[in-house]
Amino acid sequence: MGFDNAKIELLAGNPPKPPSGGPANWLLPGWDVSQPSVGWNLSKSFGGESSILDVNFRDTHFGLNAPAPVVGSFALGVWPAPVLGIPFILAQTGDIPAEAQSLQFLYRYEGILQLSGLKVLIGGAPAPMNFIGTRSTDNPAAPTAPYYAVDVSPFAGKTAEIKFEFSSFGYDDFSGAPRQQFEPNAQSHVLDDLKFSALPASVPEPGTYALFALGFAALACHLRRDKR
């Protein structure tokens, strides 16, 4: 389900270095995408529809809007078309484990828009995303990242399509098109660490429970003080 099996092979006749791009089924085996290719990026500027990122990824072009978190060997960074309503689609069809209740994944969205730029569909049906807490990453530039879960229980033990639709809007100065007045910077997304879980999608992670407990303890102390 993840991206650690990306095929980063050398181009014939080139010095030892990763290719700048390739067919999606070459770099992301098992996945189908709406655009014909994705890129590969170690430390250069990030642009285009999507890119395979590794832990050493450092962006000097887009700054805070750069996708950074990586868990394991690789993550998927997505920079959709800078036209509202044209999503970048990533999909895979496979068997959902019989014990699976949810699909959990790292998802980080950088940009000025307040609405989430990601929709998840399981078996063609929209699956609401539930925030389940933050976890550590392997990237010192982004030591923690938010995790989400979607309900897959209706498809447990069955074959179903899992689809991610990334939406975005903004100026993409890689295209060479003139920037319109008040047009925002393009938005970026990162997806990584996809895993099926026997926990329901609505159950918070243990770290989230700890935060709840701290909050209730602080409230209890405050109420005790008021009674005095």
N, C-alpha and C positions, 0 to 999 in steps of 0.2 A: 504493500500500500504506500510505502514511503518513497523517498527519492535517492536512497543510498545505493541503488543499483544503476545509477546513471552511467552510461557507457562513454567515458571520457577517453577516446582513443586519439592517437596521433595522426595527423594528415600526412599522406605520402609526400616525401620530398621536402618536408618542413623540418626545421630544427625541433628538438624535443620541447613541445609546448602543447597545451590543449587547443583544439580548434575554436574558432570564434563562434561557431554555430553549427547546426546540423538538423536533420529531420527529427521531429519530436519523438517518433518511435525509436530513434537511435539513442537520443539522450535521455528519454523517459520511457523505458520499455514498459509496456502494459497500459500506458495512458494514451488517450486520444485528446487532441486539442483542436480548437477552432481555427488556429493559424497554423501554417505548414511547418514552421520551424521555431526553435527556441535558441537562445544564445548560451554561451558559457562565460563566466566572469569570475576572476580571482580578485583583482584590485582595480580594474579599469572602470570608466564611467558606465553606469547601468542605463540601458535604454532598449526600446523595442517592446515587443509583446510580453516576453517573459525571458527569464534567464536562470540557469543553474548557478547557485551561489555556494561557496564553501566558507569555512570558519574564518578564513583570512580575508574575506571580502571587506574592502574599505572603499567607500565611495567618496570622491572629492568633488563631485559635480552637483549632486542633488542634496547633499547635506542631510538634514533631519528627515527628508522624505525618502531616503534610501532604505531599501529592505535589508536588514542586517541579521536577525536571529538565525542560528543554525544549530540543529541538534543532530549529532551523528556526523556523517561525512558531508552531506549536501542538503540544501533547502531549495525551494522553488520561489524565486522572486517574480512578481508579476507587475507589469506596467501597462495596463490596457490602453486601447486606442483612446486618444484624447477627444473623443466625441461621446457625449452623454447618450446612453441607451445602447451602446455597442459593447457587450460584455466579452471578456476573454473566457472561454469555456474549457475546463479540464474534466475529463470523464474516464471512468473505468468500470467495466462490468465484471463481476466475479461473485464468488460464493460468500455469503454472510455466515460467519460461524454460528452454530446452533445455540451456543450459550451467550451470544452477543446481545447486549441491551442498548449499547450506544457506540458511536464512533467518536473518539476524542482526537483533537488535533491542535497544534500551535497555529494561531492566526494573528498576525500583526498588521495593522493598517495605519499608514502614515499619510497625513494630509489635512486639509482645512475643513473638509466636509464632515459634518457631525454624524450623518447616517452611515451605517455599515456598508462597505462596498462589496460584500460577499453574500451570495445566496447559495444554499446547499439543497440539493434535491436527491432523494433516495427513491429509487424505483419510479421516477417521474413525478413524485409528490414533494412539495416544499417541506423542508424539515427545519423548524425553528432552532436557532443556535442559542445554547445556554452557556453563559460564562461560568467556568468551574474553578477559576483561580489562576495564579501565576506559578510557573516552574522555571528552574534554571536552564540556561542554554550553555553551549560550549563556546560561545563567542564572547570574548571580554568586552567587545564594543556594545553588546546588548546582553548583559548577564541574566536577565529574566525576561520572560515573554508571557502574554496571556494565552490561556487554553480554553477551548470551547468543546461542547459535546452536542451531538444530534442523536435523536432516537432512531434506532434501526431495528427495534424489537419486532415490528410487524413483518420483517423480512428475514428474521433469524432462521438459519437452516435452508435458505432459499438463494437463488441467483438473482441479483439486482444490480442496477446501474447506480453508481455514486457519481454525482455531478457537482462541480463547483463553478459558479458563475461570478466572475470578478468584474465589477463596474467601476468606472473612474471618469474623471473629467479634468481637463487642464491643459496647459501649454506644454508641448513636447518640443524642445528646441533641437532635438536630433533630426526632426523632419525638415527643418529649414523654412517652415511656414512662418509668415509674419505673426507676431504676437498681437492679439487684440487687446484693446484697453480693458483693464480690470480683469483680464483672464487669469485664473489662479494657476499656481504650479501644478504639474501633474501629480496624481496620487499614486502611491505604491503599496503593494501588498506582499506579504510573505506567508507561505504555507509550509508546514513541516510536521514531522513526528506524528503521523496518522496511525492510530491504533484502535482496534476494537476492544471493548471493555464489557465485563459482566455487570458493571454498575449502570443504573438508569441515567439518562442524560440530565435529569433534573437534580441529581445528588451532587452537592458541592464537594470539592476536594477537601482532605483533612485540614490543609492550611486555611481554607475558607472557614471551616468550623472553628478553628482557633481564633480567627479574627472576630467571629460572632461572639465567642466566649469572652474575649477581652472587652468587647463593646458592652455586653450585658453586665460584666463586673464593674466597669466604669459607671454605668447607669445606676447600679445598685448602691455604689458608694455615694453617688451624688444624691440619691433619694434619702439615704440615711442621714447625710449632712443636713438636708432640708428639714427633716423631722426634728432635729435638735434645735 
